[in-house]
Amino acid sequence: MAKFIEHTLSDLKPEAAYFTAEKGQRTAYLFVDIKDSSDMPHFGERFFLAFNAAVDFVPVMNAEELKKGLPKALAGIG
């Protein structure tokens, strides 16, 4: 498992990586920049194949992206 994690982190180059247990299951939180949804298999498939893992993708934004997006959201409210 250590070699898999080392190789995966080297390959995916996450902005941050955290490891814990959630609901009794080994859990990893990897924060990666996925530019296009077609790249999702590159990030997730290795975990399905190696561990039969559950993988969730959750889109997030940084403060700069929020600042850019808020005016668009607020324009549609009123």
ZICORNOR-V283782 format. One record per backbone hydrogen bond with DSSP energy under -0.5 kcal/mol. NH is the residue of the N-H (numbers start at 1). CO is the residue of the C=O. If there is no record, write none. Layout:
[[NH & CO] [NH & CO]]
//
This chain:
[[5 & 1] [6 & 2] [7 & 3] [8 & 4] [9 & 5] [10 & 6] [11 & 7] [12 & 8] [13 & 9] [15 & 31] [16 & 31] [18 & 29] [20 & 27] [22 & 25] [25 & 22] [27 & 20] [29 & 18] [30 & 28] [31 & 16] [31 & 29] [32 & 30] [34 & 32] [35 & 33] [39 & 36] [40 & 37] [42 & 39] [43 & 39] [44 & 40] [45 & 41] [47 & 44] [48 & 44] [49 & 45] [50 & 46] [51 & 47] [52 & 48] [53 & 47] [58 & 56] [59 & 57] [66 & 62] [67 & 63] [68 & 64] [69 & 65] [70 & 66] [71 & 67] [73 & 69] [74 & 70] [75 & 71] [76 & 72] [76 & 73] [77 & 74] [78 & 75]]
//
